[in-house]
């Protein structure tokens, strides 16, 4: 049972890290004025955030919450 908890925590940690990475890439795409890339990355960010389990959302930081509240581009 401890293995399952550790795997779940590791998965959540990795998903949050991935969301941060994609959010950084979105900001880079904005600065490059790459609208199509920005759009696709925005969709990817929302998909990653949907994969974060509801109980794990209680551990999100203010920066993470900002990521989740990004307005859609379309």
Secondary structure as GFF3:
##gff-version 3
##sequence-region A 1 74
A	DSSP	alpha_helix	2	31	.	.	.	ID=ss1
A	DSSP	alpha_helix	35	50	.	.	.	ID=ss2
A	DSSP	three_ten_helix	55	59	.	.	.	ID=ss3
A	DSSP	alpha_helix	62	68	.	.	.	ID=ss4
###
